[in-house]
Amino acid sequence: MRRFMMVGVGSLVVAGALLVSAFRSSHQDETVGASSADFSALAAGHLEGFPCGTGFAVTTDSRVTISNSGNATLVCSADTPFSPPRAIVIDGLPCGVPLDRPPFFAVTTDSHVTLTPSGNSKVECHYKS
């Protein structure tokens, strides 16, 4: 079980690093006058369809929602080849959440990773500014 959890944490961290890279690049493009649809969508408080790790798979079934106060919620869902006999829920894993303002990325442990017997996996991360 410990090895399984470490793979999950590693996937979340890698996905988070990819998001940070993409959003920082988008933001830099925007500051020099180039348009960036992805960053504009995030700046508007909502972004969907970017690569995201659920801890068990990488998917583009994803969304980030950011409130006016700066609180953010990241949700990613994917099908996996794993089929546990009952649902597995892991709370408190480190999870990266893209933001629409500096530092543009935050790591939180307010998270829930779920793997269902049907092989669905889902991660939810909540960041409070």
N, C-alpha and C positions, 0 to 999 in steps of 0.2 A: 504494500500500500504506500509506503514512503517513496519508493521509486516512482510510482504512478503520480503521486502528488508533485514531485519535483519536476516531472515532465510537464505537468500542467502549469506550474509556476514559470518554468522556462518559456513556454509558449506565450503566456501572458506578457512576460517581460520583452520578448522578441517582438511581438505584435505592437507593444507600446513604443518600442524604439523606432519601428517603422513609421508609426503614426507621427511621432515627434519630428522625424526627418521630413516627412511629407508636409506637415503643417508649417514647419519653420521655412522650408523652401517656398511654399505658397505665400507665406507672409512676406518673405524677402522680395518675391516677385511683385507683390502688391505695393510695397513701399517704393519701388522704383518705377511704378506706373503701369506695369503689366497687369492684366486682369487674371484672376484665379477663381474659377467657379467653385472649387472645393472650399477655399478659405472664405469666400464670400458667403457660402451657405453656412459655414460654421459661425461666422460673425453674425449671421442672422439668427443664430440660436439653434440650428438644426442641421445635421449632416447625416446622410445615409449611404450605404453601399461601399464603404472602404474596407480594406483588408483588416481583419480582426481575429485574434485567437481566443477560442473558448476554453483553452486549457487541454482540449482533446482534439481539436481540429482548427484549421484556419478557414475563414469564411468571409464572404462579402455581405452576408445577411446581418447587417449591423446598423446601428444608429447612435448618434450622440445628440442629446438635448441639453441646452444651456439656458438657465433662467436669467432674467435681467439682473439678479443679485450675484450671478457668477457661479451658482451651484450647477453641477453637471452630472448627467447620468449617461452611462455607456451601456448598451445592450447588444450582445452578439449571440447568434444562434447558429447551430450547425448539426448535421447528421454525422454520426461517427460509426466505426465498425464495432464499438464496444456495446455490450448489452448486459449490464449487471442484473442480478436477480431482483433487485429492488433499487429505487432511486438513491443516488448518492448526492448529498449536498455538502459542500465545503464552504464554510464562511471564513472571511478574514484573510484571504490570500492577497498579496500585493497586486495591484492592478493599475495600469496607466490609463489616464483619462485626458484626451485633448481638450484644451481650453481656448476661448476666443480672445484672451488677453494674457499679458505676461504672467507667468512664465510659459504660457502656451501648452503646458503639459504638467500634470500632477500625478503622483503615485498615492493611492489610497488603499487602506485595508478594509474599507466599508464595502465588501463585495460578497457575492454569492455565486458559486459555480455549481451547476446542477447537471447530472448525467442521469437520464431516465432509462428504464428497461428497454424501451423501444429504440435506444441509441441516439436520442436527441441530447444535445448539450447546449447549455446556455450560461452566459456569464453576465452579471449585472454589477456595475461598479458605480458608486455614488461618491461624489466629491462635494464637500461643503466649503465655500469660500470663507 
